[in-house]
Amino acid sequence: MGEEKSIYIENIKPDDQFDSVFLCQTKSTFTGKTGKSYMSLTLIDKTGSVDAKIWDNVEEITKYFNEGDYVKVRAKATTFNGNMQLRIARIKSVPDDVVDPVNFFPTTSFDVPTMLSELREIISSLENDYIRKLLLLFLDDEKFIAKYQKTPAAKNIHHPFLGGLLEHTLSLMNVAKLLCSHYKEVDFSMLAAGVFLHDIGKTRELEYERGTGYSDEGRLIGHITIGIEILNERIAEIPNFPDDLKMLLKHLILAHHGTLEFGSPKRPKIIEAHVLSVIDDLDARMNSFSEILKKETQNGRWTSYQRLYDRYLYRWNGPETMDDEENKAEEAEETPSHRPTEKPKAKADNAKFSNSIRISLEDSDTKKDSGNLKLPFDKK
């Protein structure tokens, strides 16, 4: 390969200066308050993504590359609101045949064959014969699995990497087992079916050949409706599949976003649909929360202001660290001048925060920088 990666995103530190190759996932041009144009990019490699800005000569530089290109950049790393940001001095498109694609796509950190094996073991143990047969039809379809095992769970907010949907689904299966061992009234076969099927439409909604984006079908129809279509197609392969069970499985897909406000065509009306909605939201939050804490560059116990959650997040490493006077003294010097409960002065107090962590993929794509994503159960 002609172009080697000199640095990966996870290893970039503030003030680093470097030349390296990335995949340009998004490219947008804006006009600043002074009337001068600037460009905002999202650059990715297999270790994550980073925001990048071009402040000078935007009209000329934009000719040298397109969204979806591999690009070689000369950049300096800075921080903005506690997050890493690259200031790009030079950028140019790089031919596909001089890079190794393996270096540029964020991927699940878990072993995919092992996850598939664990998922099959759980599904094979389900007591409901029709549900077990239905879900095994998916797992026995090599063409489907080839796509399913690569599909991200979302574009940006949670599990936004190759294998993300599989990782998210297996995580929910394990949570579902724990809950059903405690709440005996919840039918595990039904809940497991909802776990597997609720986001199945994302296998056709999302594209990920050049970073995660949306198919035409995804933009026009969306993963919930696509999921119903996929379910109908599979059920048609099973003779005498009960109509009542088919209806309930459709309900699980239609209601998994929980409320009408968060894009759910129906609200949960069976207990398994309610549990599915809760644990889906929980797993998405856990992943996004963990990623924020992992990537955050702000020093001290408090993160920078997180628009996704409309709050600051607090770090701690267990009770044994709470009385560490040395850490307290160090962090006291690094605490921002504003109190952690305040929004930064630059943020508009009247900004609207109306979207969910389950924001529709169309909205998350078209309403960039529109404000916080409102989460279920947050008080208004």
Steps between C-alpha positions, in 0.01 A plus 500: 500500500632842409364703791565380854310620805738708712257543790160368605227721643505329841869593539473869405581736787447878527775699322603202283594599146503235233439391141271197473224338298135477612162431345289814458157395626329840485582833336299819552568869435361770727515878527638640825381809687752714310362383166805287428451139388644206690479125449405235756606139444459170678809286451502134597729202526457161667553651847227764485407840359618857550363843415721706267484858378642689205499874562688645202472481120186288524377581148825373350560202731153353452596409142769259616282232662143376544299348781577128508860542376811379671689818578852584609507792741758719668344599829549618856293354784318739732207468741163672483249465787701207628497308171783438258496714186742516210601826332586405143768688309511278192275227362481299179318195371689168498428222245327192641767264372777651714330447838398195700123528572541292817661803666204732449182341628414498873412143598362324805770407750338160553556187292219477243490117462487467879212747525309319224556169677372640831197650327419169329532313831246731665256484209530122471392469864173696460193306609256641243538281191375761253724777633802270509442386140446858386819639651708203385388572143696824528807338653502221238490746211865551401426802282308669780765422763779633278324838508359481854839439664636824348201730550545788749224556756480872413685769309632702792340460840557140616692201361581698180755251367519182294347220705319750720153353441618151590676628812192700604266205437710252698532747786120538509456121495715464809318783679168341402605169656585673827170687511292193417667307782367767737170604337336161449200652322716600202513234227862459395421355155286802416751748643790329319306525174459873557868539580604331177238658276467857630788646294512239224398767249835671549658231283333682209474850642873554556790494256857471619729458201641853551415569859148463633223669304148435377364309205224653290264249658619602843439868438160450339355222717709448815607195696171441685295463183779304331509271803128421462558414132791269587294331771210436259739348246648258754170398658371410152762222496349326806177304441206575731677775689241627754339830402484622860872438550579676173301801618684513834841476333406792277396693809843443657667665199246783476514585872870464581566876504261522792299816435354686207730792586804285427380370164311191610194435280344322800558512875572168679181312578642167616749462782775362275474805274539726803805311625652504150459876478665553839801273446554626144522853636721385788751323276517795261561740791764276655696483177477873427579593862805271505629634169469859620703425813757306300553772239461807721816713513400745775707460816351455845197315631247683278474455126427787267133584439337216308228614263370145459407484869457874565735479798855450622604146589696410812787254499589282792708182537342342805455585871870458573581808288254735668739597781808528285620844610772511238243454222273757658776760513599433141143515373422817692749680278341356185134563577330731245414848624129430453324267741446147358122546516511802269492492124794669328438867436525444125199270501162658445280456805190483286625217277240232441582150615232284343656183361564155643808283510279300266473803268384389156794446271361747249493771767847421629631537147318815397490697825869531568598714796132558581548473875474237765336166436224467758506167677201300625422545871693829524298763679404800290 
